[in-house]
Amino acid sequence: MLTIAHLSDPHLDLSSDREQRFAAVLRQINDLPTVDALVISGDLVDHGLAKEYESFFAHLPSDLPVLVGAGNHDLSEPLSAALTSARMSPQLNAVLQLDGATIVGLDSHIDGRDDGLLAVATLDFARDAIRAASGPVVLMLHHPPVPIGHHIVDEHFALANPQDLEMLVQESSGVIAIFTGHVHAAFTAMFAGVPVLGSPGIVSTMRLGSRTNPIADFDAMPGFALHSIEGQGIRTVFHYLPPKDL
């Protein structure tokens, strides 16, 4: 069985509070008996600054395979430069090959925009990566391809072309799940016959109620998703840190 820790939306901004939340989640993962890989589905930092990325990559564990994706708060050039400095591929579409599954990271972000798009080049990359995979495939992108049920998120923060992702999944029998973030809330949904699994936010949690203001609860405890893959099956458990761990 393959165990993957899935984080999203740390939004590091050089403040000690956000670094503390991110570091606490990583400590929790380090204390788990078995984790085979770490994936982080976007909004790594808050402003796309080089120093923010330097802080983010400095926190990552050195003993786990890692795949990171770009979110709407990330910026392409500084993130690519930071990936290079971290001795990782500078490409924002990337593949993490594990013993038991292939994780394909797809870049859905557009610099300076909250909504997302899977460009033709990204979809072509996905098809090539799926074709090359020898076992089950998980796709990871920042923007969920399904409505969340919150009017701000669904009207202004959505993926613009979910139909292209749906076509990709339907023509690819090896895809078993889609990992996403962006909405700072744990959620599950079915899309094109496979589960969409959204990780809780680290920096904050989306408050319930479409008309609730403010939308983000920065006092809620950070969390993460733990996915277990065995063959074509996947099980997900959402974990949240207790206050004493911050």
C-alpha angles and dihedrals in degrees: 000000000000120000120200126186109214119198130174143184106012089158094197111200102169091266116131093230095061093042089051092052092048093046091049092054091049090051090052090052091047089055093055114104097236130015118157101185144001124224126183117195104209147287088086090164136015106235106018093247122158092234091052091054090046089057093046096052092043089063096052117107116251096211100060133070106249134199121185130188134201123252134191092274092052124090122217103226099043091044093049090049091049091049089053091050088051089053092246128125109283091215115108090213105065144158129225110197113202134175099267104015145025119231113205114198113207123196108229098160128107116202110254097007133100096210122073142225136191103221122215090253090053092050090048089050090052093051092050092048093048091048091052094049117102098201142016118338130212120195119213125196135151102236117065113233092217134067113263097201097248114114096217094047095043096045101040110016102044134121105261098212111035088148090069091052090047090054091048093052095044092054092046114070092184095067109102103169148358122228118205143162131176099109098069092230137099111245144153130207140158119248127173088346098306133091121263108211118195120196122224116255122260100202095043146336126248108247119236119253126060093238097042114126127234096033095207128066107205092182094061114106117258119248145178141203124248113204122194116197124194116169108311093339129095132190123191129198121184116219129196128192120242115238092251090066094063 
